[in-house]
Amino acid sequence: MFNNLSDRATKNFAKKLRRAMAKQEKHLWYDFLQKHRCKWYKQKPIGKYITDFYCGHVKLIVEQDGSQHYEDKHAKYDERRTAYFNDLGITVIRFPNNAIDKNFNSVCDEIEKVVSALELIMKT
């Protein structure tokens, strides 16, 4: 649905990112999202941004944040990204990398809760 919002350079960069995923991204992808009951995309371009993980079924983005995301400059950039996605009707949830490392099952449970809640909203 959102492919036509992204230019060729963004799409090509997303392909490169898919081949160079961080350890925590690989863990979340291969051990949960790839096998999830809903279809997920990794490094999905939407407009000029590239999401970590996107589920079109419920219009949900999961972002994994490394330490750089907590610097003022990057936090403001993340706020603009989130606002852009929200304007498109997409929900964004974020997890720090250390949550993936230390509380993987809790992260997976939280993602599943959000997916289920969004599915309920879609039915009404």
A tleap script that builds the chain and sets N, CA, C and O, in Angstrom:
source leaprc.protein.ff14SB
mol = sequence {
  NMET PHE ASN ASN LEU SER ASP ARG ALA THR
  LYS ASN PHE ALA LYS LYS LEU ARG ARG ALA
  MET ALA LYS GLN GLU LYS HIE LEU TRP TYR
  ASP PHE LEU GLN LYS HIE ARG CYS LYS TRP
  TYR LYS GLN LYS PRO ILE GLY LYS TYR ILE
  THR ASP PHE TYR CYS GLY HIE VAL LYS LEU
  ILE VAL GLU GLN ASP GLY SER GLN HIE TYR
  GLU ASP LYS HIE ALA LYS TYR ASP GLU ARG
  ARG THR ALA TYR PHE ASN ASP LEU GLY ILE
  THR VAL ILE ARG PHE PRO ASN ASN ALA ILE
  ASP LYS ASN PHE ASN SER VAL CYS ASP GLU
  ILE GLU LYS VAL VAL SER ALA LEU GLU LEU
  ILE MET LYS CTHR
}
set mol.1.N position { 0.810 -1.192 0.000 }
set mol.1.CA position { 0.000 0.000 0.000 }
set mol.1.C position { 0.858 1.263 0.000 }
set mol.1.O position { 0.520 2.253 -0.648 }
set mol.2.N position { 1.983 1.216 0.741 }
set mol.2.CA position { 2.795 2.417 0.881 }
set mol.2.C position { 4.022 2.416 -0.041 }
set mol.2.O position { 4.822 3.351 0.010 }
set mol.3.N position { 4.183 1.401 -0.868 }
set mol.3.CA position { 5.358 1.315 -1.745 }
set mol.3.C position { 5.493 2.514 -2.663 }
set mol.3.O position { 6.606 2.971 -2.928 }
set mol.4.N position { 4.381 3.027 -3.148 }
set mol.4.CA position { 4.448 4.140 -4.093 }
set mol.4.C position { 4.844 5.451 -3.420 }
set mol.4.O position { 5.056 6.448 -4.109 }
set mol.5.N position { 4.950 5.475 -2.089 }
set mol.5.CA position { 5.377 6.686 -1.387 }
set mol.5.C position { 6.895 6.796 -1.315 }
set mol.5.O position { 7.422 7.860 -0.991 }
set mol.6.N position { 7.607 5.706 -1.614 }
set mol.6.CA position { 9.063 5.680 -1.459 }
set mol.6.C position { 9.764 5.773 -2.802 }
set mol.6.O position { 9.328 5.176 -3.785 }
set mol.7.N position { 10.857 6.530 -2.835 }
set mol.7.CA position { 11.627 6.625 -4.072 }
set mol.7.C position { 12.601 5.451 -4.191 }
set mol.7.O position { 12.779 4.682 -3.246 }
set mol.8.N position { 13.217 5.324 -5.346 }
set mol.8.CA position { 14.110 4.205 -5.633 }
set mol.8.C position { 15.307 4.163 -4.677 }
set mol.8.O position { 15.718 3.085 -4.251 }
set mol.9.N position { 15.859 5.315 -4.344 }
set mol.9.CA position { 17.021 5.352 -3.447 }
set mol.9.C position { 16.657 4.798 -2.069 }
set mol.9.O position { 17.431 4.052 -1.470 }
set mol.10.N position { 15.470 5.168 -1.568 }
set mol.10.CA position { 15.025 4.663 -0.269 }
set mol.10.C position { 14.831 3.159 -0.323 }
set mol.10.O position { 15.224 2.447 0.601 }
set mol.11.N position { 14.227 2.670 -1.398 }
set mol.11.CA position { 14.014 1.227 -1.547 }
set mol.11.C position { 15.339 0.479 -1.631 }
set mol.11.O position { 15.485 -0.589 -1.038 }
set mol.12.N position { 16.300 1.025 -2.358 }
set mol.12.CA position { 17.611 0.378 -2.464 }
set mol.12.C position { 18.337 0.359 -1.125 }
set mol.12.O position { 18.986 -0.629 -0.779 }
set mol.13.N position { 18.227 1.457 -0.370 }
set mol.13.CA position { 18.854 1.513 0.947 }
set mol.13.C position { 18.207 0.499 1.889 }
set mol.13.O position { 18.893 -0.120 2.703 }
set mol.14.N position { 16.906 0.332 1.781 }
set mol.14.CA position { 16.211 -0.663 2.608 }
set mol.14.C position { 16.734 -2.066 2.317 }
set mol.14.O position { 16.885 -2.871 3.237 }
set mol.15.N position { 17.010 -2.367 1.058 }
set mol.15.CA position { 17.576 -3.675 0.699 }
set mol.15.C position { 18.927 -3.886 1.371 }
set mol.15.O position { 19.217 -4.976 1.865 }
set mol.16.N position { 19.746 -2.851 1.389 }
set mol.16.CA position { 21.051 -2.947 2.052 }
set mol.16.C position { 20.887 -3.181 3.548 }
set mol.16.O position { 21.610 -3.980 4.144 }
set mol.17.N position { 19.935 -2.481 4.147 }
set mol.17.CA position { 19.701 -2.645 5.583 }
set mol.17.C position { 19.225 -4.059 5.923 }
set mol.17.O position { 19.564 -4.590 6.981 }
set mol.18.N position { 18.448 -4.664 5.038 }
set mol.18.CA position { 17.974 -6.034 5.278 }
set mol.18.C position { 19.141 -7.008 5.363 }
set mol.18.O position { 19.088 -7.997 6.094 }
set mol.19.N position { 20.185 -6.720 4.615 }
set mol.19.CA position { 21.359 -7.615 4.613 }
set mol.19.C position { 22.302 -7.330 5.784 }
set mol.19.O position { 23.209 -8.118 6.049 }
set mol.20.N position { 22.099 -6.224 6.480 }
set mol.20.CA position { 23.009 -5.825 7.559 }
set mol.20.C position { 22.241 -5.561 8.852 }
set mol.20.O position { 22.489 -4.567 9.535 }
set mol.21.N position { 21.327 -6.438 9.179 }
set mol.21.CA position { 20.507 -6.237 10.374 }
set mol.21.C position { 21.356 -6.383 11.644 }
set mol.21.O position { 22.291 -7.181 11.699 }
set mol.22.N position { 21.001 -5.591 12.661 }
set mol.22.CA position { 21.666 -5.693 13.955 }
set mol.22.C position { 21.304 -7.023 14.615 }
set mol.22.O position { 20.315 -7.659 14.253 }
set mol.23.N position { 22.111 -7.427 15.578 }
set mol.23.CA position { 21.900 -8.696 16.280 }
set mol.23.C position { 20.483 -8.793 16.847 }
set mol.23.O position { 19.829 -9.828 16.719 }
set mol.24.N position { 20.014 -7.722 17.469 }
set mol.24.CA position { 18.685 -7.734 18.080 }
set mol.24.C position { 17.581 -7.788 17.022 }
set mol.24.O position { 16.548 -8.422 17.235 }
set mol.25.N position { 17.795 -7.128 15.889 }
set mol.25.CA position { 16.821 -7.195 14.792 }
set mol.25.C position { 16.722 -8.623 14.262 }
set mol.25.O position { 15.626 -9.130 14.023 }
set mol.26.N position { 17.862 -9.259 14.082 }
set mol.26.CA position { 17.857 -10.653 13.611 }
set mol.26.C position { 17.115 -11.552 14.589 }
set mol.26.O position { 16.321 -12.401 14.185 }
set mol.27.N position { 17.379 -11.360 15.878 }
set mol.27.CA position { 16.727 -12.170 16.908 }
set mol.27.C position { 15.213 -12.001 16.841 }
set mol.27.O position { 14.484 -12.993 16.816 }
set mol.28.N position { 14.734 -10.773 16.812 }
set mol.28.CA position { 13.301 -10.528 16.770 }
set mol.28.C position { 12.690 -11.064 15.474 }
set mol.28.O position { 11.595 -11.627 15.488 }
set mol.29.N position { 13.394 -10.890 14.360 }
set mol.29.CA position { 12.873 -11.353 13.071 }
set mol.29.C position { 12.822 -12.874 12.993 }
set mol.29.O position { 11.761 -13.451 12.757 }
set mol.30.N position { 13.961 -13.521 13.188 }
set mol.30.CA position { 14.038 -14.969 12.966 }
set mol.30.C position { 13.358 -15.787 14.059 }
set mol.30.O position { 12.895 -16.897 13.799 }
set mol.31.N position { 13.292 -15.256 15.267 }
set mol.31.CA position { 12.747 -16.030 16.374 }
set mol.31.C position { 11.320 -15.647 16.754 }
set mol.31.O position { 10.738 -16.251 17.655 }
set mol.32.N position { 10.747 -14.643 16.073 }
set mol.32.CA position { 9.358 -14.284 16.382 }
set mol.32.C position { 8.576 -13.790 15.167 }
set mol.32.O position { 7.625 -14.444 14.738 }
set mol.33.N position { 8.960 -12.660 14.615 }
set mol.33.CA position { 8.125 -12.014 13.596 }
set mol.33.C position { 8.005 -12.819 12.306 }
set mol.33.O position { 6.934 -12.858 11.702 }
set mol.34.N position { 9.085 -13.456 11.881 }
set mol.34.CA position { 9.034 -14.230 10.631 }
set mol.34.C position { 8.024 -15.374 10.723 }
set mol.34.O position { 7.442 -15.777 9.716 }
set mol.35.N position { 7.818 -15.894 11.936 }
set mol.35.CA position { 6.916 -17.028 12.152 }
set mol.35.C position { 5.551 -16.589 12.687 }
set mol.35.O position { 4.688 -17.427 12.952 }
set mol.36.N position { 5.360 -15.305 12.841 }
set mol.36.CA position { 4.130 -14.769 13.427 }
set mol.36.C position { 2.931 -15.084 12.544 }
set mol.36.O position { 3.071 -15.272 11.335 }
set mol.37.N position { 1.765 -15.139 13.150 }
set mol.37.CA position { 0.527 -15.439 12.412 }
set mol.37.C position { 0.164 -14.374 11.389 }
set mol.37.O position { -0.577 -14.655 10.448 }
set mol.38.N position { 0.676 -13.146 11.557 }
set mol.38.CA position { 0.463 -12.066 10.592 }
set mol.38.C position { 1.722 -11.901 9.741 }
set mol.38.O position { 2.824 -12.229 10.182 }
set mol.39.N position { 1.556 -11.403 8.552 }
set mol.39.CA position { 2.686 -11.152 7.656 }
set mol.39.C position { 3.420 -9.892 8.102 }
set mol.39.O position { 2.808 -8.839 8.283 }
set mol.40.N position { 4.738 -10.007 8.277 }
set mol.40.CA position { 5.590 -8.882 8.652 }
set mol.40.C position { 6.627 -8.654 7.574 }
set mol.40.O position { 7.029 -9.587 6.878 }
set mol.41.N position { 7.060 -7.410 7.436 }
set mol.41.CA position { 8.129 -7.036 6.522 }
set mol.41.C position { 9.258 -6.429 7.344 }
set mol.41.O position { 9.025 -5.672 8.287 }
set mol.42.N position { 10.465 -6.768 6.975 }
set mol.42.CA position { 11.619 -6.150 7.647 }
set mol.42.C position { 12.170 -5.050 6.762 }
set mol.42.O position { 12.180 -5.171 5.537 }
set mol.43.N position { 12.628 -3.977 7.389 }
set mol.43.CA position { 13.194 -2.823 6.687 }
set mol.43.C position { 12.263 -2.355 5.561 }
set mol.43.O position { 12.663 -2.247 4.401 }
set mol.44.N position { 11.038 -2.087 5.934 }
set mol.44.CA position { 9.999 -1.692 4.974 }
set mol.44.C position { 10.029 -0.182 4.734 }
set mol.44.O position { 9.844 0.595 5.671 }
set mol.45.N position { 10.262 0.242 3.482 }
set mol.45.CA position { 10.202 1.682 3.187 }
set mol.45.C position { 8.752 2.174 3.163 }
set mol.45.O position { 7.887 1.573 2.525 }
set mol.46.N position { 8.512 3.263 3.863 }
set mol.46.CA position { 7.211 3.940 3.826 }
set mol.46.C position { 7.530 5.425 3.701 }
set mol.46.O position { 8.037 6.045 4.635 }
set mol.47.N position { 7.227 5.980 2.542 }
set mol.47.CA position { 7.612 7.363 2.283 }
set mol.47.C position { 9.131 7.473 2.253 }
set mol.47.O position { 9.808 6.637 1.654 }
set mol.48.N position { 9.662 8.503 2.898 }
set mol.48.CA position { 11.113 8.691 2.898 }
set mol.48.C position { 11.793 7.963 4.050 }
set mol.48.O position { 13.004 8.079 4.234 }
set mol.49.N position { 11.010 7.208 4.831 }
set mol.49.CA position { 11.538 6.509 5.994 }
set mol.49.C position { 11.576 5.000 5.762 }
set mol.49.O position { 10.845 4.460 4.932 }
set mol.50.N position { 12.438 4.346 6.510 }
set mol.50.CA position { 12.518 2.888 6.467 }
set mol.50.C position { 12.226 2.384 7.871 }
set mol.50.O position { 12.913 2.744 8.826 }
set mol.51.N position { 11.205 1.553 7.987 }
set mol.51.CA position { 10.826 1.013 9.290 }
set mol.51.C position { 11.660 -0.235 9.587 }
set mol.51.O position { 12.160 -0.884 8.668 }
set mol.52.N position { 11.804 -0.565 10.856 }
set mol.52.CA position { 12.489 -1.816 11.193 }
set mol.52.C position { 11.603 -2.997 10.800 }
set mol.52.O position { 12.038 -3.898 10.082 }
set mol.53.N position { 10.346 -2.983 11.281 }
set mol.53.CA position { 9.400 -4.061 10.979 }
set mol.53.C position { 8.012 -3.458 10.791 }
set mol.53.O position { 7.615 -2.552 11.523 }
set mol.54.N position { 7.275 -3.973 9.798 }
set mol.54.CA position { 5.953 -3.446 9.495 }
set mol.54.C position { 4.975 -4.585 9.245 }
set mol.54.O position { 5.275 -5.529 8.515 }
set mol.55.N position { 3.799 -4.483 9.863 }
set mol.55.CA position { 2.707 -5.427 9.629 }
set mol.55.C position { 1.548 -4.651 9.008 }
set mol.55.O position { 0.904 -3.840 9.674 }
set mol.56.N position { 1.293 -4.907 7.735 }
set mol.56.CA position { 0.226 -4.214 7.029 }
set mol.56.C position { -1.163 -4.633 7.473 }
set mol.56.O position { -2.111 -3.857 7.352 }
set mol.57.N position { -1.298 -5.835 7.981 }
set mol.57.CA position { -2.603 -6.351 8.420 }
set mol.57.C position { -3.231 -5.442 9.475 }
set mol.57.O position { -4.436 -5.188 9.445 }
set mol.58.N position { -2.404 -4.951 10.414 }
set mol.58.CA position { -2.916 -4.089 11.484 }
set mol.58.C position { -2.292 -2.703 11.461 }
set mol.58.O position { -2.514 -1.900 12.368 }
set mol.59.N position { -1.502 -2.419 10.410 }
set mol.59.CA position { -0.826 -1.124 10.269 }
set mol.59.C position { -0.017 -0.787 11.524 }
set mol.59.O position { -0.254 0.214 12.200 }
set mol.60.N position { 0.950 -1.671 11.805 }
set mol.60.CA position { 1.787 -1.544 12.992 }
set mol.60.C position { 3.255 -1.574 12.597 }
set mol.60.O position { 3.682 -2.413 11.804 }
set mol.61.N position { 4.016 -0.650 13.159 }
set mol.61.CA position { 5.467 -0.622 12.997 }
set mol.61.C position { 6.095 -0.953 14.342 }
set mol.61.O position { 5.692 -0.425 15.379 }
set mol.62.N position { 7.085 -1.832 14.308 }
set mol.62.CA position { 7.902 -2.110 15.486 }
set mol.62.C position { 9.294 -1.570 15.197 }
set mol.62.O position { 9.936 -1.961 14.222 }
set mol.63.N position { 9.747 -0.669 16.055 }
set mol.63.CA position { 11.079 -0.082 15.926 }
set mol.63.C position { 11.953 -0.562 17.071 }
set mol.63.O position { 11.516 -0.610 18.221 }
set mol.64.N position { 13.182 -0.912 16.753 }
set mol.64.CA position { 14.178 -1.270 17.754 }
set mol.64.C position { 15.158 -0.123 17.854 }
set mol.64.O position { 15.717 0.322 16.852 }
set mol.65.N position { 15.359 0.347 19.053 }
set mol.65.CA position { 16.178 1.532 19.258 }
set mol.65.C position { 17.496 1.200 19.940 }
set mol.65.O position { 17.527 0.673 21.052 }
set mol.66.N position { 18.582 1.520 19.249 }
set mol.66.CA position { 19.908 1.444 19.846 }
set mol.66.C position { 20.163 2.691 20.675 }
set mol.66.O position { 19.305 3.568 20.768 }
set mol.67.N position { 21.324 2.769 21.267 }
set mol.67.CA position { 21.642 3.866 22.190 }
set mol.67.C position { 21.563 5.243 21.529 }
set mol.67.O position { 21.249 6.225 22.201 }
set mol.68.N position { 21.841 5.332 20.227 }
set mol.68.CA position { 21.806 6.631 19.548 }
set mol.68.C position { 20.415 7.242 19.542 }
set mol.68.O position { 20.279 8.456 19.393 }
set mol.69.N position { 19.390 6.434 19.701 }
set mol.69.CA position { 18.015 6.943 19.682 }
set mol.69.C position { 17.674 7.770 20.922 }
set mol.69.O position { 16.635 8.429 20.971 }
set mol.70.N position { 18.546 7.729 21.909 }
set mol.70.CA position { 18.268 8.464 23.148 }
set mol.70.C position { 19.019 9.780 23.214 }
set mol.70.O position { 18.939 10.490 24.216 }
set mol.71.N position { 19.747 10.112 22.160 }
set mol.71.CA position { 20.367 11.429 22.055 }
set mol.71.C position { 19.304 12.405 21.562 }
set mol.71.O position { 18.431 12.031 20.779 }
set mol.72.N position { 19.377 13.662 22.021 }
set mol.72.CA position { 18.356 14.656 21.679 }
set mol.72.C position { 18.072 14.737 20.183 }
set mol.72.O position { 16.915 14.722 19.762 }
set mol.73.N position { 19.128 14.824 19.388 }
set mol.73.CA position { 18.979 14.982 17.941 }
set mol.73.C position { 18.189 13.810 17.347 }
set mol.73.O position { 17.270 14.013 16.553 }
set mol.74.N position { 18.549 12.606 17.732 }
set mol.74.CA position { 17.883 11.433 17.165 }
set mol.74.C position { 16.473 11.265 17.737 }
set mol.74.O position { 15.570 10.817 17.030 }
set mol.75.N position { 16.280 11.617 18.998 }
set mol.75.CA position { 14.946 11.519 19.604 }
set mol.75.C position { 13.956 12.424 18.867 }
set mol.75.O position { 12.807 12.041 18.650 }
set mol.76.N position { 14.396 13.611 18.487 }
set mol.76.CA position { 13.525 14.528 17.746 }
set mol.76.C position { 13.213 13.978 16.351 }
set mol.76.O position { 12.089 14.105 15.864 }
set mol.77.N position { 14.208 13.371 15.718 }
set mol.77.CA position { 14.001 12.738 14.414 }
set mol.77.C position { 12.968 11.605 14.547 }
set mol.77.O position { 12.072 11.472 13.714 }
set mol.78.N position { 13.106 10.799 15.598 }
set mol.78.CA position { 12.156 9.710 15.832 }
set mol.78.C position { 10.741 10.247 16.049 }
set mol.78.O position { 9.772 9.643 15.590 }
set mol.79.N position { 10.619 11.374 16.742 }
set mol.79.CA position { 9.309 11.987 16.959 }
set mol.79.C position { 8.672 12.400 15.631 }
set mol.79.O position { 7.474 12.203 15.425 }
set mol.80.N position { 9.481 12.977 14.726 }
set mol.80.CA position { 8.961 13.365 13.403 }
set mol.80.C position { 8.530 12.131 12.603 }
set mol.80.O position { 7.485 12.135 11.953 }
set mol.81.N position { 9.340 11.092 12.661 }
set mol.81.CA position { 8.993 9.834 11.967 }
set mol.81.C position { 7.677 9.277 12.481 }
set mol.81.O position { 6.791 8.924 11.703 }
set mol.82.N position { 7.562 9.202 13.794 }
set mol.82.CA position { 6.357 8.651 14.406 }
set mol.82.C position { 5.140 9.486 14.030 }
set mol.82.O position { 4.088 8.928 13.718 }
set mol.83.N position { 5.258 10.793 14.055 }
set mol.83.CA position { 4.141 11.666 13.660 }
set mol.83.C position { 3.753 11.410 12.209 }
set mol.83.O position { 2.565 11.355 11.889 }
set mol.84.N position { 4.739 11.252 11.327 }
set mol.84.CA position { 4.467 10.970 9.919 }
set mol.84.C position { 3.676 9.669 9.785 }
set mol.84.O position { 2.669 9.618 9.079 }
set mol.85.N position { 4.137 8.620 10.467 }
set mol.85.CA position { 3.445 7.330 10.387 }
set mol.85.C position { 2.043 7.421 10.993 }
set mol.85.O position { 1.090 6.876 10.437 }
set mol.86.N position { 1.917 8.100 12.120 }
set mol.86.CA position { 0.602 8.265 12.746 }
set mol.86.C position { -0.360 8.984 11.814 }
set mol.86.O position { -1.542 8.647 11.766 }
set mol.87.N position { 0.134 9.976 11.071 }
set mol.87.CA position { -0.707 10.691 10.103 }
set mol.87.C position { -1.207 9.762 8.995 }
set mol.87.O position { -2.248 10.012 8.388 }
set mol.88.N position { -0.459 8.694 8.739 }
set mol.88.CA position { -0.881 7.701 7.748 }
set mol.88.C position { -1.779 6.624 8.360 }
set mol.88.O position { -2.204 5.694 7.675 }
set mol.89.N position { -2.063 6.762 9.655 }
set mol.89.CA position { -2.904 5.777 10.332 }
set mol.89.C position { -2.142 4.562 10.823 }
set mol.89.O position { -2.740 3.517 11.081 }
set mol.90.N position { -0.839 4.685 10.955 }
set mol.90.CA position { 0.014 3.572 11.375 }
set mol.90.C position { 0.421 3.775 12.827 }
set mol.90.O position { 0.836 4.867 13.214 }
set mol.91.N position { 0.301 2.724 13.628 }
set mol.91.CA position { 0.735 2.729 15.019 }
set mol.91.C position { 2.209 2.354 15.079 }
set mol.91.O position { 2.663 1.479 14.341 }
set mol.92.N position { 2.955 3.015 15.958 }
set mol.92.CA position { 4.386 2.732 16.121 }
set mol.92.C position { 4.642 2.358 17.574 }
set mol.92.O position { 4.223 3.062 18.493 }
set mol.93.N position { 5.337 1.235 17.770 }
set mol.93.CA position { 5.810 0.877 19.106 }
set mol.93.C position { 7.325 0.710 19.035 }
set mol.93.O position { 7.869 0.304 18.008 }
set mol.94.N position { 7.997 1.027 20.136 }
set mol.94.CA position { 9.461 1.026 20.177 }
set mol.94.C position { 9.959 0.185 21.341 }
set mol.94.O position { 9.363 0.146 22.417 }
set mol.95.N position { 11.070 -0.484 21.085 }
set mol.95.CA position { 11.739 -1.258 22.124 }
set mol.95.C position { 13.234 -0.968 22.064 }
set mol.95.O position { 13.825 -0.975 20.984 }
set mol.96.N position { 13.845 -0.713 23.213 }
set mol.96.CA position { 15.299 -0.551 23.214 }
set mol.96.C position { 15.964 -1.913 22.955 }
set mol.96.O position { 15.418 -2.958 23.306 }
set mol.97.N position { 17.138 -1.879 22.343 }
set mol.97.CA position { 17.849 -3.120 22.055 }
set mol.97.C position { 18.063 -3.973 23.296 }
set mol.97.O position { 17.992 -5.199 23.224 }
set mol.98.N position { 18.325 -3.332 24.442 }
set mol.98.CA position { 18.575 -4.140 25.632 }
set mol.98.C position { 17.323 -4.888 26.094 }
set mol.98.O position { 17.445 -5.893 26.794 }
set mol.99.N position { 16.125 -4.429 25.724 }
set mol.99.CA position { 14.907 -5.183 26.036 }
set mol.99.C position { 14.868 -6.482 25.237 }
set mol.99.O position { 14.425 -7.515 25.739 }
set mol.100.N position { 15.333 -6.425 23.998 }
set mol.100.CA position { 15.411 -7.639 23.174 }
set mol.100.C position { 16.403 -8.615 23.799 }
set mol.100.O position { 16.155 -9.819 23.861 }
set mol.101.N position { 17.521 -8.080 24.258 }
set mol.101.CA position { 18.563 -8.920 24.863 }
set mol.101.C position { 18.123 -9.538 26.187 }
set mol.101.O position { 18.387 -10.713 26.444 }
set mol.102.N position { 17.456 -8.755 27.024 }
set mol.102.CA position { 17.192 -9.190 28.398 }
set mol.102.C position { 15.774 -9.683 28.641 }
set mol.102.O position { 15.552 -10.480 29.553 }
set mol.103.N position { 14.806 -9.226 27.844 }
set mol.103.CA position { 13.398 -9.562 28.076 }
set mol.103.C position { 12.692 -9.930 26.774 }
set mol.103.O position { 11.609 -9.423 26.484 }
set mol.104.N position { 13.302 -10.802 26.005 }
set mol.104.CA position { 12.795 -11.128 24.676 }
set mol.104.C position { 11.330 -11.585 24.714 }
set mol.104.O position { 10.513 -11.114 23.923 }
set mol.105.N position { 11.006 -12.486 25.619 }
set mol.105.CA position { 9.634 -13.005 25.671 }
set mol.105.C position { 8.630 -11.909 26.016 }
set mol.105.O position { 7.515 -11.906 25.495 }
set mol.106.N position { 9.012 -10.991 26.880 }
set mol.106.CA position { 8.125 -9.871 27.231 }
set mol.106.C position { 7.895 -8.963 26.032 }
set mol.106.O position { 6.783 -8.478 25.823 }
set mol.107.N position { 8.937 -8.732 25.247 }
set mol.107.CA position { 8.798 -7.923 24.030 }
set mol.107.C position { 7.833 -8.605 23.064 }
set mol.107.O position { 6.948 -7.958 22.504 }
set mol.108.N position { 8.005 -9.899 22.873 }
set mol.108.CA position { 7.116 -10.651 21.975 }
set mol.108.C position { 5.678 -10.609 22.481 }
set mol.108.O position { 4.745 -10.438 21.696 }
set mol.109.N position { 5.500 -10.766 23.789 }
set mol.109.CA position { 4.158 -10.703 24.373 }
set mol.109.C position { 3.522 -9.330 24.135 }
set mol.109.O position { 2.340 -9.239 23.805 }
set mol.110.N position { 4.305 -8.270 24.302 }
set mol.110.CA position { 3.791 -6.914 24.106 }
set mol.110.C position { 3.384 -6.687 22.642 }
set mol.110.O position { 2.340 -6.096 22.369 }
set mol.111.N position { 4.204 -7.154 21.720 }
set mol.111.CA position { 3.862 -7.030 20.293 }
set mol.111.C position { 2.554 -7.769 20.015 }
set mol.111.O position { 1.681 -7.243 19.325 }
set mol.112.N position { 2.416 -8.971 20.541 }
set mol.112.CA position { 1.196 -9.750 20.316 }
set mol.112.C position { -0.021 -9.045 20.912 }
set mol.112.O position { -1.091 -9.050 20.303 }
set mol.113.N position { 0.124 -8.442 22.087 }
set mol.113.CA position { -0.987 -7.705 22.704 }
set mol.113.C position { -1.418 -6.533 21.818 }
set mol.113.O position { -2.613 -6.293 21.642 }
set mol.114.N position { -0.453 -5.813 21.267 }
set mol.114.CA position { -0.774 -4.664 20.420 }
set mol.114.C position { -1.443 -5.138 19.129 }
set mol.114.O position { -2.424 -4.540 18.689 }
set mol.115.N position { -0.927 -6.199 18.525 }
set mol.115.CA position { -1.541 -6.749 17.310 }
set mol.115.C position { -2.993 -7.138 17.595 }
set mol.115.O position { -3.891 -6.793 16.826 }
set mol.116.N position { -3.221 -7.846 18.686 }
set mol.116.CA position { -4.579 -8.285 19.037 }
set mol.116.C position { -5.500 -7.098 19.283 }
set mol.116.O position { -6.651 -7.105 18.846 }
set mol.117.N position { -5.004 -6.081 19.979 }
set mol.117.CA position { -5.811 -4.884 20.243 }
set mol.117.C position { -6.164 -4.168 18.941 }
set mol.117.O position { -7.299 -3.727 18.761 }
set mol.118.N position { -5.205 -4.054 18.043 }
set mol.118.CA position { -5.467 -3.390 16.758 }
set mol.118.C position { -6.450 -4.202 15.912 }
set mol.118.O position { -7.271 -3.629 15.196 }
set mol.119.N position { -6.372 -5.515 15.989 }
set mol.119.CA position { -7.340 -6.352 15.263 }
set mol.119.C position { -8.761 -6.121 15.790 }
set mol.119.O position { -9.715 -6.064 15.015 }
set mol.120.N position { -8.889 -5.990 17.108 }
set mol.120.CA position { -10.211 -5.707 17.689 }
set mol.120.C position { -10.756 -4.358 17.222 }
set mol.120.O position { -11.940 -4.230 16.912 }
set mol.121.N position { -9.888 -3.364 17.177 }
set mol.121.CA position { -10.300 -2.033 16.721 }
set mol.121.C position { -10.756 -2.093 15.266 }
set mol.121.O position { -11.730 -1.445 14.885 }
set mol.122.N position { -10.042 -2.876 14.458 }
set mol.122.CA position { -10.397 -3.002 13.035 }
set mol.122.C position { -11.770 -3.623 12.838 }
set mol.122.O position { -12.465 -3.308 11.872 }
set mol.123.N position { -12.162 -4.502 13.749 }
set mol.123.CA position { -13.453 -5.206 13.622 }
set mol.123.C position { -14.632 -4.306 13.953 }
set mol.123.O position { -15.759 -4.584 13.543 }
set mol.124.N position { -14.384 -3.227 14.693 }
set mol.124.CA position { -15.495 -2.367 15.107 }
set mol.124.C position { -15.746 -1.263 14.117 }
set mol.124.O position { -16.648 -0.449 14.315 }
savepdb mol mol.pdb
quit
